[in-house]
Amino acid sequence: MKGLAVAAILAGALGILVPAQRAQAQVSVSVTIGGFYDELSPYGDWVDCSYGECWAPRGVDAGWQPYSNGEWIYTRYGWTWMSNDPWGGDPYHYGTWAFVSRHGWVWVPGTVWAPAWVTWSYSDRYVGWAPMPPTVTFGRSGYSGRPVVVSQTQYVFVPTDRFVGTNVMSVRVERRRNEEIFREARPATRFGVTGGVVTNVALPLATVQRATGRRVETREIGAARTTPRAASAGGVRRSGHLAIVAPAQEVRAARASRQQKAPHAAQPAQQPQRQQQRARPQQQPQRQEQARPQQQPQRQQPQPRPQQQPQRQQQPPQRPVASQGGRADRAPTARSAPPPQGREKAAPGGQQRGKDQDLGKKGEPRGGKGPR
């Protein structure tokens, strides 16, 4: 009986070890920095930040934060993030996020899987989380030391009774209240390793169930559209520690190799940049069009002057009619050129008529031949 028991135990152990080896073989093929490069390039740009080569998502709102577009579910691996972002969930299960002033939130690549790489801050009323810093490492057995606390502005808070089964964006507390909530909250950071896979169990399940008044369902990991991977498959440092992010030189080398073998993979990331640059000139004509209506009234202001000129042209013919005494007749002749004066002397009988004709000729240069 004892021999059978020992055999059963050995068979169970072998049954556990075999799937782990298969998982490691699968990871070595599919989980690579080059694979992440191809997967994420259509949705963002690879930039150089203080942590090496990082990925910045494109098309997000100004106040966007990681772990905000999606919901939390509870699985056998602890609290698991189910992303609704168009680029999928890999940036939330591998590597971590960091805020860089020049680019905003960027993803720092990594190859170790976790249900969510976050640190917690919770109370009976609110639950908050923030991405783990890229510099954190832990042993093969996990991390259960001092809580990792980051800037309070990097946390996303929701009411505890709305924490599970709800899109975070619809229940998120305003960021300006982070300082108030953070003072009353309790920080917590804990990562375990079960069956070679990292788990996130820092937030007590009882706290959430007490706030919601019901039992939290344990769901299958497939609901989060991700597959757990053994931590050892992501690479173990010589010191025996696991790192959340991959070494910067490996990420840089993988990107350079990907660009050489598949240059077209970088085109989706460059095309949106060109579209953004083209979009800027499209906005400039709009500003110019708005400015033109303001300039047109200024150009139209001198237009009433031509309306006054015909009135001035009509005034010279009226002068001889109003001044038939004699002196008024001399004013036009004084302005006339020498040839018209000769005509006046040659036709004394039609002096008045000749003067009227000369006045008409002198008025032509002012009004032009148009009035005829």
C-alpha positions in Angstrom: 0.0 0.0 0.0 2.8 2.3 0.8 4.5 1.6 -2.5 1.2 2.4 -4.4 0.9 5.6 -2.5 4.4 6.6 -3.3 3.8 5.7 -7.0 0.6 7.8 -7.0 2.5 10.8 -5.5 5.3 10.4 -8.1 2.7 10.2 -10.9 1.0 13.3 -9.7 4.3 15.1 -9.5 5.1 14.1 -13.0 1.7 15.2 -14.2 2.4 18.6 -12.8 5.9 18.9 -14.1 5.1 17.9 -17.7 2.6 20.8 -18.4 5.1 23.2 -16.9 7.7 22.1 -19.4 5.2 22.4 -22.3 4.4 26.0 -21.1 8.1 26.9 -21.1 8.6 25.5 -24.6 5.6 27.5 -25.8 6.9 30.7 -24.2 10.3 30.4 -25.7 8.7 30.5 -29.2 5.8 33.0 -28.8 6.8 35.5 -26.0 9.6 37.6 -27.4 10.3 41.3 -27.6 10.2 41.0 -31.4 6.7 39.6 -31.2 5.6 42.5 -29.1 7.2 44.9 -31.6 5.1 43.5 -34.4 2.0 43.4 -32.3 2.1 46.9 -30.9 3.7 48.9 -33.8 0.3 49.6 -35.6 -1.1 51.1 -32.4 1.8 53.3 -31.2 5.4 54.4 -31.6 8.6 53.0 -30.2 10.5 55.7 -28.5 13.7 56.0 -26.5 13.1 56.8 -22.8 15.1 56.6 -19.6 14.4 52.8 -19.4 15.5 52.0 -22.9 13.2 51.3 -25.9 9.6 51.9 -24.8 6.2 51.9 -26.6 3.9 54.9 -26.5 0.2 54.2 -27.5 -1.2 56.5 -30.1 -4.7 58.0 -30.2 -5.4 58.0 -26.4 -7.0 60.9 -24.5 -4.9 63.5 -22.7 -5.9 62.1 -19.3 -5.5 58.5 -20.2 -3.8 56.1 -17.8 -3.0 52.4 -18.1 -5.4 50.0 -16.3 -8.3 52.3 -16.9 -10.1 51.0 -20.0 -11.3 47.6 -18.9 -12.4 45.7 -15.7 -11.1 43.5 -13.0 -12.0 39.8 -12.6 -10.9 37.3 -10.1 -9.2 34.1 -11.3 -7.1 31.4 -9.8 -4.1 33.7 -10.3 -5.6 36.5 -8.3 -6.9 39.8 -9.5 -6.6 39.8 -13.3 -7.0 42.8 -15.6 -9.3 42.4 -18.7 -8.3 45.1 -21.1 -10.7 46.8 -23.6 -7.9 48.8 -25.3 -7.6 48.1 -29.0 -4.0 46.8 -28.7 -5.1 44.0 -26.4 -3.9 42.9 -22.9 -0.3 41.9 -23.4 1.1 45.3 -22.1 -0.8 44.7 -18.9 0.5 41.1 -18.4 4.1 41.6 -19.5 6.4 44.4 -18.6 5.0 47.6 -16.9 4.1 51.2 -17.5 6.0 54.4 -16.6 5.1 58.0 -17.0 7.7 60.0 -19.0 7.2 63.8 -19.2 8.1 63.9 -22.9 5.9 61.1 -24.1 3.3 60.5 -21.3 2.6 56.9 -20.3 4.9 54.4 -22.1 5.1 50.7 -21.8 8.4 49.2 -20.8 8.7 45.7 -22.4 9.1 42.5 -20.3 8.7 38.8 -20.8 7.4 37.6 -17.4 3.7 37.0 -17.2 1.4 38.2 -14.4 -2.4 38.7 -14.1 -1.6 42.4 -13.5 1.6 44.2 -12.7 0.1 46.7 -10.2 0.5 47.8 -6.6 -2.6 48.5 -4.5 -4.1 51.1 -2.2 -7.4 50.2 -0.7 -10.0 50.9 2.1 -13.5 49.8 2.8 -14.8 52.6 0.6 -12.3 52.8 -2.3 -9.8 50.6 -4.2 -6.9 52.0 -6.1 -4.0 50.7 -8.2 -1.0 51.9 -10.1 1.6 50.3 -12.4 4.6 48.7 -10.7 7.9 50.7 -11.2 10.2 49.2 -13.9 13.0 48.9 -11.4 11.4 46.4 -9.2 12.7 42.8 -9.0 11.7 39.9 -6.8 12.8 36.3 -6.1 11.6 33.1 -7.6 9.2 32.6 -4.8 7.5 36.0 -5.3 7.3 39.3 -3.5 5.7 39.9 -0.1 7.9 42.6 1.4 7.3 46.3 2.1 4.4 47.8 0.0 5.6 49.6 -3.2 4.1 53.1 -3.1 4.3 55.4 -6.1 3.1 59.0 -6.7 -0.6 59.4 -5.7 -1.3 60.9 -9.1 -0.6 57.6 -10.8 -3.3 55.7 -9.0 -6.8 55.0 -10.4 -9.5 54.8 -7.7 -13.0 53.4 -7.8 -15.6 52.7 -5.1 -15.0 49.3 -3.5 -18.6 48.2 -4.1 -18.1 48.9 -7.9 -14.7 47.3 -8.2 -15.7 44.0 -9.8 -17.6 43.5 -13.1 -17.7 47.1 -14.1 -15.8 49.1 -16.7 -13.4 51.3 -14.7 -13.9 54.3 -16.9 -17.6 54.5 -15.9 -17.0 54.5 -12.2 -13.6 56.0 -11.8 -13.3 58.7 -9.0 -12.1 62.1 -10.2 -8.3 62.4 -10.0 -8.4 65.6 -7.9 -9.7 63.4 -5.0 -6.7 61.1 -5.1 -4.9 62.9 -2.3 -7.9 62.7 0.0 -8.5 59.0 -0.7 -4.8 58.2 -0.6 -4.5 59.4 3.0 -7.2 57.0 4.2 -6.1 54.0 2.1 -3.8 51.2 3.0 -1.0 50.3 0.5 -0.4 46.7 -0.4 2.0 44.8 -2.7 2.2 41.1 -3.0 3.1 38.7 -5.8 3.2 35.0 -5.3 4.4 32.2 -7.5 2.1 29.2 -7.8 3.0 26.4 -10.1 5.7 28.5 -11.5 3.3 31.3 -12.5 3.1 34.7 -10.9 0.0 35.6 -9.0 -1.4 39.0 -7.6 -3.2 38.5 -4.3 -2.4 41.7 -2.4 -5.9 43.0 -2.4 -7.9 40.9 0.1 -10.9 39.2 -1.5 -12.8 39.5 1.7 -12.6 43.3 1.6 -14.3 43.4 -1.8 -16.9 40.8 -0.9 -17.8 42.7 2.3 -18.3 46.0 0.3 -20.3 44.4 -2.5 -22.4 42.2 -0.1 -22.0 39.2 -2.3 -19.5 36.5 -3.1 -17.0 37.3 -5.9 -17.0 34.6 -8.6 -13.7 33.0 -9.6 -13.6 33.1 -13.4 -11.5 31.2 -15.9 -8.3 33.0 -17.0 -9.5 32.7 -20.6 -12.1 35.4 -19.9 -9.2 37.9 -19.7 -8.0 36.9 -23.2 -4.5 36.0 -21.9 -2.6 32.8 -21.2 -0.5 32.3 -18.1 3.2 31.6 -18.6 5.8 30.2 -16.3 8.0 32.9 -14.7 11.1 30.9 -15.4 10.3 31.1 -19.1 10.6 34.9 -19.0 14.2 34.7 -18.0 15.9 34.5 -14.6 18.9 36.7 -13.8 22.1 35.1 -12.6 21.3 36.4 -9.1 18.2 34.3 -9.1 15.8 37.3 -9.3 13.0 37.9 -11.7 12.7 41.3 -13.3 9.4 42.8 -14.5 11.1 44.4 -17.5 13.6 43.0 -19.9 17.1 44.3 -20.1 17.3 47.5 -22.2 20.1 46.1 -24.4 18.0 43.1 -25.3 15.0 45.3 -26.2 17.1 47.5 -28.4 18.7 44.6 -30.2 15.4 43.0 -30.8 14.0 46.1 -32.3 17.0 46.7 -34.5 16.8 43.1 -35.7 13.1 43.4 -36.4 13.5 46.5 -38.5 16.2 44.8 -40.6 14.3 41.6 -41.2 10.9 43.2 -41.6 11.2 46.9 -42.4 7.5 47.0 -43.2 6.7 46.3 -39.6 7.8 49.9 -38.7 5.7 51.5 -41.4 2.4 51.4 -39.5 4.0 53.3 -36.7 5.5 55.9 -39.0 2.4 56.5 -41.1 0.3 57.9 -38.3 3.1 60.3 -37.5 2.9 61.6 -41.1 -0.8 61.8 -40.8 -0.5 63.9 -37.7 2.0 66.2 -39.5 -0.4 66.5 -42.4 -3.2 67.2 -40.1 -1.5 70.3 -38.7 -1.5 72.2 -42.1 -5.2 71.4 -42.4 -5.8 73.2 -39.3 -3.9 76.3 -40.4 -6.2 77.1 -43.3 -9.1 77.0 -40.9 -7.5 79.7 -38.9 -6.8 81.7 -42.0 -10.4 81.3 -43.1 -11.5 82.6 -39.8 -9.1 85.5 -40.0 -10.2 86.5 -43.6 -13.8 87.5 -42.6 -12.2 89.8 -40.1 -10.0 91.4 -42.7 -12.6 91.8 -45.4 -14.6 94.5 -43.6 -11.3 96.5 -43.3 -10.8 96.2 -47.1 -14.4 97.2 -47.8 -14.2 100.4 -45.8 -12.5 102.3 -48.6 -15.2 101.2 -51.1 -17.6 104.0 -50.3 -15.1 106.5 -51.8 -15.8 105.7 -55.5 -19.5 106.4 -54.7 -18.5 110.0 -53.8 -16.5 110.5 -57.0 -19.5 110.6 -59.4 -20.9 113.4 -57.2 -17.7 115.4 -57.7 -17.9 114.8 -61.5 -21.4 116.1 -61.6 -20.5 119.3 -59.8 -18.4 120.9 -62.6 -21.4 121.0 -65.1 -23.5 122.7 -62.5 -21.1 125.6 -61.9 -21.7 127.5 -65.2 -25.5 127.2 -64.7 -25.3 128.7 -61.3 -22.8 131.5 -62.3 -24.1 133.1 -65.5 -22.8 136.6 -64.3 -19.4 136.3 -65.9 -16.8 135.5 -63.3 -17.8 132.0 -62.9 -17.2 131.6 -66.7 -13.6 132.5 -66.3 -12.8 129.8 -63.7 -13.2 126.9 -66.2 -11.2 128.8 -68.9 -8.3 129.4 -66.5 -8.1 125.6 -66.0 -8.3 124.9 -69.6 -5.3 124.1 -71.8 -4.0 126.5 -74.5 -5.8 124.8 -77.4 -9.3 125.2 -75.9 -8.6 129.0 -75.3 -8.0 129.5 -79.0 -11.3 128.0 -79.8 -13.0 130.4 -77.5 -11.5 133.4 -79.3 -12.3 132.0 -82.7 -16.0 131.6 -81.9 -17.2 134.6 -80.0 -20.8 134.1 -81.1 -21.0 130.6 -79.5 -18.9 131.5 -76.5 -21.3 130.1 -74.0 -21.8 126.9 -76.0 -18.1 126.4 -76.5 -17.4 126.8 -72.9 -20.0 124.2 -72.0 -18.4 121.7 -74.5 -14.9 122.4 -73.1 -16.2 121.8 -69.6 -17.5 118.5 -70.7 -14.1 117.5 -72.2 -12.3 118.6 -69.1 -14.6 116.5 -66.9 -13.7 113.3 -68.9 -10.3 112.7 -67.2 -12.0 112.7 -63.8 -14.9 110.4 -64.5 -13.3 108.7 -67.6 -15.3 107.7 -70.7 -17.3 105.4 -68.7 -20.3 107.8 -68.0 -20.9 108.3 -71.8 
